[in-house]
């Protein structure tokens, strides 16, 4: 499983949000895992999203949740551009606010 680990310094805050639009140089998203949780909300296009041993077809309005340590990947079903929102949560930096 370590061969799929995605090293990233991108989460310097507890939450990160961005829009991903697929281009040849940044897609497909090959199998990987990381220490943070990731939520994807499809805006345009149809994608195949794999998580561990499960495969899902996602279309606009669909949402996927990838928990920490889950090996996941994203592929298009055609050569059309995909657009989706991404939310990443560093669970170790989020606080319950109790105190």
ZAPA-133150 format. One record per atom (N, C-alpha, C, O): residue in one letter; x negated, y negated, z. Coordinates in nm, 2 decimals, decimal comma. Layout:
<pts>
PT / A / X / Y / Z
...
</pts>
This chain:
<pts>
PT / X / -0,08 / 0,12 / 0,00
PT / X / 0,00 / 0,00 / 0,00
PT / X / -0,09 / -0,13 / 0,00
PT / X / -0,04 / -0,23 / -0,05
PT / X / -0,21 / -0,12 / 0,05
PT / X / -0,29 / -0,24 / 0,06
PT / X / -0,33 / -0,29 / -0,08
PT / X / -0,35 / -0,41 / -0,10
PT / X / -0,33 / -0,20 / -0,18
PT / X / -0,36 / -0,25 / -0,32
PT / X / -0,26 / -0,35 / -0,37
PT / X / -0,28 / -0,42 / -0,47
PT / X / -0,14 / -0,35 / -0,31
PT / X / -0,03 / -0,44 / -0,36
PT / X / -0,02 / -0,57 / -0,28
PT / X / 0,06 / -0,65 / -0,30
PT / X / -0,11 / -0,58 / -0,18
PT / X / -0,11 / -0,70 / -0,09
PT / X / -0,13 / -0,82 / -0,17
PT / X / -0,23 / -0,83 / -0,24
PT / X / -0,05 / -0,92 / -0,16
PT / X / -0,06 / -1,05 / -0,22
PT / X / -0,12 / -1,15 / -0,13
PT / X / -0,05 / -1,20 / -0,04
PT / X / -0,25 / -1,18 / -0,14
PT / X / -0,31 / -1,28 / -0,05
PT / X / -0,27 / -1,42 / -0,09
PT / X / -0,27 / -1,45 / -0,21
PT / X / -0,22 / -1,50 / 0,00
PT / X / -0,18 / -1,63 / -0,03
PT / X / -0,20 / -1,72 / 0,08
PT / X / -0,18 / -1,68 / 0,20
PT / X / -0,24 / -1,84 / 0,06
PT / X / -0,26 / -1,95 / 0,16
PT / X / -0,14 / -2,05 / 0,14
PT / X / -0,15 / -2,16 / 0,20
PT / X / -0,05 / -2,02 / 0,06
PT / X / 0,06 / -2,11 / 0,02
PT / X / 0,15 / -2,15 / 0,14
PT / X / 0,20 / -2,26 / 0,14
PT / X / 0,17 / -2,06 / 0,23
PT / X / 0,27 / -2,09 / 0,34
PT / X / 0,20 / -2,15 / 0,46
PT / X / 0,16 / -2,09 / 0,55
PT / X / 0,17 / -2,28 / 0,44
PT / X / 0,11 / -2,36 / 0,55
PT / X / 0,22 / -2,42 / 0,64
PT / X / 0,19 / -2,48 / 0,74
PT / X / 0,35 / -2,40 / 0,61
PT / X / 0,46 / -2,44 / 0,69
PT / X / 0,55 / -2,32 / 0,71
PT / X / 0,53 / -2,22 / 0,64
PT / X / 0,64 / -2,33 / 0,81
PT / X / 0,72 / -2,21 / 0,83
PT / X / 0,81 / -2,17 / 0,71
PT / X / 0,85 / -2,06 / 0,70
PT / X / 0,85 / -2,27 / 0,63
PT / X / 0,94 / -2,25 / 0,52
PT / X / 0,89 / -2,31 / 0,40
PT / X / 0,84 / -2,43 / 0,40
PT / X / 0,90 / -2,25 / 0,28
PT / X / 0,86 / -2,31 / 0,16
PT / X / 0,97 / -2,28 / 0,06
PT / X / 1,03 / -2,17 / 0,06
PT / X / 1,01 / -2,38 / -0,02
PT / X / 1,12 / -2,37 / -0,12
PT / X / 1,07 / -2,42 / -0,25
PT / X / 1,01 / -2,53 / -0,26
PT / X / 1,10 / -2,35 / -0,36
PT / X / 1,06 / -2,40 / -0,50
PT / X / 1,15 / -2,33 / -0,60
PT / X / 1,21 / -2,23 / -0,57
PT / X / 1,15 / -2,39 / -0,72
PT / X / 1,22 / -2,33 / -0,84
PT / X / 1,11 / -2,26 / -0,92
PT / X / 1,01 / -2,32 / -0,95
PT / X / 1,14 / -2,14 / -0,96
PT / X / 1,05 / -2,06 / -1,05
PT / X / 1,11 / -2,05 / -1,19
PT / X / 1,22 / -2,00 / -1,20
PT / X / 1,04 / -2,10 / -1,29
PT / X / 1,09 / -2,08 / -1,42
PT / X / 0,98 / -2,00 / -1,49
PT / X / 0,86 / -2,03 / -1,49
PT / X / 1,02 / -1,89 / -1,56
PT / X / 0,93 / -1,79 / -1,61
PT / X / 0,86 / -1,84 / -1,74
PT / X / 0,93 / -1,89 / -1,83
PT / X / 0,73 / -1,82 / -1,75
PT / X / 0,66 / -1,85 / -1,87
PT / X / 0,56 / -1,73 / -1,89
PT / X / 0,55 / -1,65 / -1,79
PT / X / 0,50 / -1,71 / -2,00
PT / X / 0,41 / -1,60 / -2,03
PT / X / 0,30 / -1,59 / -1,92
PT / X / 0,27 / -1,48 / -1,88
PT / X / 0,25 / -1,70 / -1,87
PT / X / 0,13 / -1,69 / -1,78
PT / X / 0,17 / -1,67 / -1,64
PT / X / 0,08 / -1,63 / -1,56
PT / X / 0,30 / -1,67 / -1,60
PT / X / 0,34 / -1,65 / -1,46
PT / X / 0,45 / -1,54 / -1,45
PT / X / 0,51 / -1,54 / -1,35
PT / X / 0,46 / -1,46 / -1,55
PT / X / 0,56 / -1,36 / -1,54
PT / X / 0,52 / -1,24 / -1,63
PT / X / 0,46 / -1,26 / -1,73
PT / X / 0,55 / -1,12 / -1,60
PT / X / 0,64 / -1,07 / -1,49
PT / X / 0,57 / -1,08 / -1,35
PT / X / 0,45 / -1,11 / -1,35
PT / X / 0,64 / -1,07 / -1,25
PT / X / 0,59 / -1,06 / -1,11
PT / X / 0,56 / -0,92 / -1,08
PT / X / 0,66 / -0,84 / -1,06
PT / X / 0,44 / -0,88 / -1,08
PT / X / 0,40 / -0,74 / -1,06
PT / X / 0,42 / -0,69 / -0,92
PT / X / 0,43 / -0,78 / -0,83
PT / X / 0,42 / -0,56 / -0,90
PT / X / 0,44 / -0,51 / -0,76
PT / X / 0,34 / -0,57 / -0,66
PT / X / 0,22 / -0,57 / -0,69
PT / X / 0,39 / -0,62 / -0,55
PT / X / 0,31 / -0,68 / -0,44
PT / X / 0,39 / -0,68 / -0,31
PT / X / 0,51 / -0,66 / -0,31
PT / X / 0,32 / -0,71 / -0,21
PT / X / 0,39 / -0,74 / -0,08
PT / X / 0,31 / -0,85 / 0,00
PT / X / 0,20 / -0,88 / -0,04
PT / X / 0,38 / -0,91 / 0,10
PT / X / 0,31 / -1,01 / 0,18
PT / X / 0,37 / -1,01 / 0,31
PT / X / 0,47 / -0,94 / 0,34
PT / X / 0,32 / -1,10 / 0,40
PT / X / 0,36 / -1,10 / 0,54
PT / X / 0,48 / -1,19 / 0,56
PT / X / 0,54 / -1,19 / 0,68
PT / X / 0,53 / -1,26 / 0,46
PT / X / 0,65 / -1,34 / 0,48
PT / X / 0,77 / -1,28 / 0,42
PT / X / 0,77 / -1,20 / 0,33
PT / X / 0,89 / -1,34 / 0,46
PT / X / 1,02 / -1,30 / 0,40
PT / X / 1,04 / -1,39 / 0,28
PT / X / 1,01 / -1,50 / 0,28
PT / X / 1,11 / -1,33 / 0,18
PT / X / 1,14 / -1,41 / 0,06
PT / X / 1,28 / -1,39 / 0,01
PT / X / 1,33 / -1,27 / 0,01
PT / X / 1,35 / -1,50 / -0,02
PT / X / 1,49 / -1,49 / -0,07
PT / X / 1,48 / -1,55 / -0,21
PT / X / 1,43 / -1,66 / -0,23
PT / X / 1,55 / -1,48 / -0,30
PT / X / 1,55 / -1,53 / -0,44
PT / X / 1,70 / -1,54 / -0,48
PT / X / 1,78 / -1,45 / -0,46
PT / X / 1,73 / -1,66 / -0,54
PT / X / 1,87 / -1,69 / -0,59
PT / X / 1,86 / -1,72 / -0,74
PT / X / 1,80 / -1,81 / -0,78
PT / X / 1,92 / -1,63 / -0,82
PT / X / 1,92 / -1,64 / -0,96
PT / X / 2,00 / -1,76 / -1,01
PT / X / 2,12 / -1,78 / -0,97
PT / X / 1,94 / -1,84 / -1,10
PT / X / 2,01 / -1,95 / -1,16
PT / X / 2,04 / -1,92 / -1,31
PT / X / 2,15 / -1,95 / -1,36
PT / X / 1,94 / -1,87 / -1,39
PT / X / 1,95 / -1,85 / -1,53
PT / X / 1,89 / -1,72 / -1,56
PT / X / 1,78 / -1,68 / -1,51
PT / X / 1,95 / -1,64 / -1,65
PT / X / 1,89 / -1,52 / -1,70
PT / X / 1,93 / -1,40 / -1,62
PT / X / 2,00 / -1,40 / -1,52
PT / X / 1,88 / -1,28 / -1,67
PT / X / 1,90 / -1,15 / -1,60
PT / X / 1,77 / -1,09 / -1,58
PT / X / 1,68 / -1,08 / -1,66
PT / X / 1,75 / -1,04 / -1,45
PT / X / 1,62 / -0,99 / -1,41
PT / X / 1,64 / -0,85 / -1,35
PT / X / 1,75 / -0,82 / -1,30
PT / X / 1,54 / -0,77 / -1,36
PT / X / 1,53 / -0,64 / -1,29
PT / X / 1,44 / -0,67 / -1,17
PT / X / 1,32 / -0,71 / -1,19
PT / X / 1,49 / -0,65 / -1,05
PT / X / 1,41 / -0,67 / -0,93
PT / X / 1,40 / -0,53 / -0,86
PT / X / 1,50 / -0,46 / -0,83
PT / X / 1,28 / -0,49 / -0,84
PT / X / 1,25 / -0,37 / -0,77
PT / X / 1,20 / -0,40 / -0,62
PT / X / 1,13 / -0,49 / -0,60
PT / X / 1,25 / -0,32 / -0,53
PT / X / 1,21 / -0,33 / -0,39
PT / X / 1,20 / -0,19 / -0,33
PT / X / 1,29 / -0,12 / -0,32
PT / X / 1,07 / -0,16 / -0,29
PT / X / 1,04 / -0,03 / -0,25
PT / X / 1,08 / 0,07 / -0,36
PT / X / 1,03 / 0,06 / -0,47
PT / X / 1,17 / 0,16 / -0,34
PT / X / 1,21 / 0,26 / -0,44
PT / X / 1,35 / 0,23 / -0,50
PT / X / 1,41 / 0,31 / -0,56
PT / X / 1,40 / 0,10 / -0,48
PT / X / 1,53 / 0,06 / -0,53
PT / X / 1,51 / -0,04 / -0,65
PT / X / 1,42 / -0,12 / -0,65
PT / X / 1,60 / -0,03 / -0,75
PT / X / 1,61 / -0,12 / -0,86
PT / X / 1,74 / -0,19 / -0,87
PT / X / 1,85 / -0,13 / -0,85
PT / X / 1,74 / -0,32 / -0,89
PT / X / 1,86 / -0,40 / -0,89
PT / X / 1,86 / -0,49 / -1,02
PT / X / 1,75 / -0,54 / -1,06
PT / X / 1,97 / -0,51 / -1,08
PT / X / 1,99 / -0,60 / -1,19
PT / X / 2,05 / -0,72 / -1,13
PT / X / 2,16 / -0,72 / -1,07
PT / X / 1,98 / -0,84 / -1,15
PT / X / 2,03 / -0,96 / -1,09
PT / X / 2,07 / -1,06 / -1,20
PT / X / 2,00 / -1,07 / -1,30
PT / X / 2,18 / -1,13 / -1,18
PT / X / 2,23 / -1,23 / -1,28
PT / X / 2,25 / -1,36 / -1,20
PT / X / 2,25 / -1,36 / -1,08
PT / X / 2,28 / -1,47 / -1,28
PT / X / 2,31 / -1,60 / -1,21
PT / X / 2,42 / -1,58 / -1,10
PT / X / 2,52 / -1,52 / -1,12
PT / X / 2,38 / -1,64 / -0,98
PT / X / 2,47 / -1,62 / -0,86
PT / X / 2,43 / -1,51 / -0,77
PT / X / 2,48 / -1,51 / -0,66
PT / X / 2,34 / -1,42 / -0,81
PT / X / 2,30 / -1,31 / -0,73
PT / X / 2,18 / -1,36 / -0,64
PT / X / 2,11 / -1,45 / -0,68
PT / X / 2,17 / -1,29 / -0,53
PT / X / 2,06 / -1,32 / -0,43
PT / X / 1,99 / -1,20 / -0,39
PT / X / 2,06 / -1,09 / -0,37
PT / X / 1,86 / -1,20 / -0,38
PT / X / 1,78 / -1,09 / -0,33
PT / X / 1,70 / -1,13 / -0,20
PT / X / 1,66 / -1,25 / -0,19
PT / X / 1,69 / -1,04 / -0,11
PT / X / 1,61 / -1,06 / 0,01
PT / X / 1,50 / -0,96 / 0,01
PT / X / 1,53 / -0,84 / 0,01
PT / X / 1,38 / -1,00 / 0,02
PT / X / 1,26 / -0,92 / 0,04
PT / X / 1,20 / -0,94 / 0,18
PT / X / 1,16 / -1,05 / 0,21
PT / X / 1,21 / -0,84 / 0,26
PT / X / 1,15 / -0,85 / 0,39
PT / X / 1,00 / -0,84 / 0,39
PT / X / 0,94 / -0,79 / 0,29
PT / X / 0,93 / -0,88 / 0,50
PT / X / 0,79 / -0,87 / 0,50
PT / X / 0,75 / -0,72 / 0,48
PT / X / 0,82 / -0,63 / 0,53
PT / X / 0,64 / -0,70 / 0,41
PT / X / 0,58 / -0,57 / 0,39
PT / X / 0,65 / -0,48 / 0,28
PT / X / 0,60 / -0,38 / 0,24
PT / X / 0,76 / -0,53 / 0,23
PT / X / 0,83 / -0,45 / 0,12
PT / X / 0,76 / -0,48 / -0,01
PT / X / 0,74 / -0,60 / -0,05
PT / X / 0,73 / -0,37 / -0,08
PT / X / 0,67 / -0,39 / -0,22
PT / X / 0,78 / -0,42 / -0,31
PT / X / 0,88 / -0,35 / -0,32
PT / X / 0,76 / -0,53 / -0,38
PT / X / 0,87 / -0,58 / -0,48
PT / X / 0,81 / -0,64 / -0,60
PT / X / 0,69 / -0,67 / -0,61
PT / X / 0,89 / -0,64 / -0,71
PT / X / 0,85 / -0,69 / -0,84
PT / X / 0,97 / -0,75 / -0,91
PT / X / 1,08 / -0,72 / -0,88
PT / X / 0,94 / -0,83 / -1,01
PT / X / 1,05 / -0,89 / -1,09
PT / X / 1,01 / -0,89 / -1,24
PT / X / 0,90 / -0,93 / -1,28
PT / X / 1,11 / -0,84 / -1,32
PT / X / 1,09 / -0,83 / -1,46
PT / X / 1,21 / -0,88 / -1,53
PT / X / 1,32 / -0,88 / -1,48
PT / X / 1,19 / -0,94 / -1,65
PT / X / 1,31 / -0,98 / -1,73
PT / X / 1,36 / -0,86 / -1,81
PT / X / 1,29 / -0,77 / -1,84
PT / X / 1,49 / -0,87 / -1,85
PT / X / 1,55 / -0,77 / -1,93
PT / X / 1,54 / -0,81 / -2,08
PT / X / 1,57 / -0,72 / -2,17
PT / X / 1,50 / -0,93 / -2,11
PT / X / 1,47 / -0,97 / -2,25
PT / X / 1,36 / -1,08 / -2,24
PT / X / 1,30 / -1,10 / -2,14
PT / X / 1,33 / -1,14 / -2,36
PT / X / 1,23 / -1,24 / -2,36
PT / X / 1,28 / -1,38 / -2,33
PT / X / 1,21 / -1,48 / -2,34
PT / X / 1,40 / -1,39 / -2,28
PT / X / 1,46 / -1,52 / -2,24
PT / X / 1,40 / -1,56 / -2,11
PT / X / 1,36 / -1,48 / -2,03
PT / X / 1,39 / -1,69 / -2,10
PT / X / 1,34 / -1,75 / -1,97
PT / X / 1,43 / -1,73 / -1,86
PT / X / 1,56 / -1,73 / -1,87
PT / X / 1,38 / -1,70 / -1,74
PT / X / 1,45 / -1,69 / -1,62
PT / X / 1,43 / -1,81 / -1,53
PT / X / 1,32 / -1,87 / -1,53
PT / X / 1,52 / -1,85 / -1,45
PT / X / 1,51 / -1,95 / -1,36
PT / X / 1,57 / -1,91 / -1,23
PT / X / 1,69 / -1,86 / -1,22
PT / X / 1,50 / -1,92 / -1,12
PT / X / 1,55 / -1,88 / -0,99
PT / X / 1,49 / -1,97 / -0,88
PT / X / 1,37 / -2,01 / -0,89
PT / X / 1,56 / -1,98 / -0,77
PT / X / 1,51 / -2,05 / -0,65
PT / X / 1,44 / -1,95 / -0,56
PT / X / 1,49 / -1,83 / -0,55
PT / X / 1,34 / -1,99 / -0,50
PT / X / 1,26 / -1,91 / -0,40
PT / X / 1,25 / -1,98 / -0,27
PT / X / 1,21 / -2,09 / -0,26
PT / X / 1,29 / -1,90 / -0,16
PT / X / 1,27 / -1,95 / -0,03
PT / X / 1,18 / -1,85 / 0,04
PT / X / 1,20 / -1,73 / 0,04
PT / X / 1,07 / -1,90 / 0,10
PT / X / 0,98 / -1,81 / 0,17
PT / X / 0,97 / -1,85 / 0,32
PT / X / 0,97 / -1,97 / 0,35
PT / X / 0,98 / -1,76 / 0,41
PT / X / 0,98 / -1,78 / 0,55
PT / X / 0,87 / -1,71 / 0,62
PT / X / 0,85 / -1,59 / 0,60
PT / X / 0,78 / -1,78 / 0,69
PT / X / 0,68 / -1,72 / 0,77
PT / X / 0,74 / -1,69 / 0,91
PT / X / 0,75 / -1,78 / 0,99
PT / X / 0,78 / -1,57 / 0,93
PT / X / 0,85 / -1,53 / 1,05
PT / X / 0,77 / -1,56 / 1,17
PT / X / 0,83 / -1,58 / 1,28
PT / X / 0,64 / -1,55 / 1,16
PT / X / 0,55 / -1,57 / 1,28
PT / X / 0,55 / -1,72 / 1,32
PT / X / 0,51 / -1,75 / 1,43
PT / X / 0,58 / -1,81 / 1,23
PT / X / 0,58 / -1,95 / 1,26
PT / X / 0,72 / -2,01 / 1,29
PT / X / 0,73 / -2,12 / 1,34
PT / X / 0,82 / -1,93 / 1,27
PT / X / 0,96 / -1,98 / 1,30
PT / X / 0,98 / -1,96 / 1,45
PT / X / 0,94 / -1,86 / 1,51
PT / X / 1,04 / -2,06 / 1,51
PT / X / 1,07 / -2,05 / 1,66
PT / X / 1,22 / -2,04 / 1,68
PT / X / 1,30 / -2,10 / 1,61
PT / X / 1,26 / -1,97 / 1,78
PT / X / 1,40 / -1,96 / 1,82
PT / X / 1,45 / -2,09 / 1,88
PT / X / 1,57 / -2,10 / 1,89
PT / X / 1,37 / -2,18 / 1,92
PT / X / 1,41 / -2,30 / 1,97
PT / X / 1,46 / -2,29 / 2,12
PT / X / 1,53 / -2,38 / 2,17
PT / X / 1,43 / -2,18 / 2,18
PT / X / 1,48 / -2,16 / 2,32
PT / X / 1,37 / -2,22 / 2,41
PT / X / 1,25 / -2,19 / 2,40
PT / X / 1,41 / -2,29 / 2,51
PT / X / 1,31 / -2,34 / 2,60
PT / X / 1,35 / -2,45 / 2,69
PT / X / 1,27 / -2,50 / 2,77
</pts>
